[in-house]
Amino acid sequence: MFLLKNRVCFLYFLERYSFILKFFKTMSEVPSVDAFKNARAQLKTACGLYEGINYNESTYEIIANTKKVVEITIPVKMDNGTMKTFTGFRAQHNNARGAFKGGIRFHQDVNKSEVKALAMWMTFKCAVVDIPLWGGKWWIIVDPKELTPSELERLSRWYVRGLYENLWPERDIPAPDVNTTPQIMAWMMDEYSTLVWKYSPGSFTGKPLNCWGSKGREAATAQGGIYVLEKILELRKQEVKWKEVIIQWAGNVGFTAAKILDKQGIKIIWISDVQWAIYNKNGLDIKEIEKLKLQKKSVIEYSNATSFSNKELLEKECDILIPAALENQITIENAKNVKAKLILELANGPITPEADKVLFKNKVSIIPDILANAGWVVVSYFEQLQNNSNDYWKAQKVDKRLRETITSAAKDVFDMAQEKDTHLRNAAYIVAVDRVLGAMKSRGGYIEIKII
């Protein structure tokens, strides 16, 4: 208790003196990693195992490259009357199987490599769960916490104005991602509808329910991930019950997963926020931590736990580790110290290809991101169906169809892993590549592929 109180005081000191906080943040950052290079490496490994085509380098290059990346400047009038410009990106990877689909992320740390990687992962994510959407990504370089609500609304609307000619429900449909919310999607949908002179609820997904969003959308990433976890363990003749779980980052996805598991009686022994991780070997009280979150407090203020740095929890012993933060959290530097038996990737790209090799060698199972966190895009697809048909589903129907779609995909991936005697990540990419190349071959005009 004494150590915990001192850590709380220390945190207050850091927050009071921001220059010190920035120094510690810089010292704790993960080394820069080329996300697009990693995404291509993951794909290439799987392509080497894929026997559905006469594989060659040119075939790989066609599916491993992004179709288009657009960069725009967004002028915004700030509340104090000054003008400030922001940089926005839009990436389109491939649309052979349907409209582009991808989240809009507001974050201060971004580069084109990361945007292209996330668009590629989205292509294979949609393919592995077999829905008629393809990979795209949207991003603005901004820390939304530094903007007032009115400035955030103007930024959101001007972003749409800069790119709306490329948007419509049959071509490119954005959704929320890191630091974007249903409210932001509502502003963007409204701006698009104004620009095209037509109310278009299907132009954006992840909207509030009163703007024709879908029930079950907010929890879909976490809920879909838990359904995948349960299915993979079932196929291995195991169950989630009695497992000890670590969750990195108690954001929307990670904390929703914590609440779902907690309701099932699963013990969450570690959880973290942006700066701190807390631990209790007997399990954390998730309801108490939720109260702290609602009060916008750090998990370090939870009284019945020992506190550590965020990075430390990745290396602690557990049955299941759930990274739910950003990319490149487990790298070649710390992979050898990971003691989890199984990793469920609720974040995009949390493990680098070099780290994969270390983890596989150490017999750590990985349920890959393109399967594990696909629940959100499945329910986003359901939202589009509801918007386009003007027929809105009850929560039970959304959940039932999510479970059916995501568990079917999990079985496809598991069966492929058994057939190829490979890891689940490779298997997921093989399933996805088969569907991608099959669509490109059937449509023609893309690539000459000899089906074996």
Secondary structure, DSSP 8 states (H G I E B T S, - for coil): -HHHHHHHHHHHHHHHSHHHHHHHHHHH------HHHHHHHHHHHHHTT--SB---HHHHHHHHS-SEEEEEEEEEE-TTS-EEEEEEEEEE---TTSEEEEEEEEES---HHHHHHHHHHHHHHHHHTT-SEEEEEEEEE--GGGS-HHHHHHHHHHHHHHHGGG-BTTTEEEEE-TT--HHHHHHHHHHHHHHHTS--GGGSSS--GGGT--TT-TTHHHHHHHHHHHHHHHHTT--STT-EEEEE--SHHHHHHHHHHHHTT-EEEEEE-SSEEEE-TT---HHHHHHHHHTT--GGG-SSSEEEEGGGGGGS-EEEEEE-S-S--B-TTTGGG--EEEEE--SSS-B-HHHHHHHHHTT-EEE-HHHHTTHHHHHHHHHHHHHHHT----HHHHHHHHHHHHHHHHHHHHHHHHHHT--HHHHHHHHHHHHHHHHHHHH-SS----B-
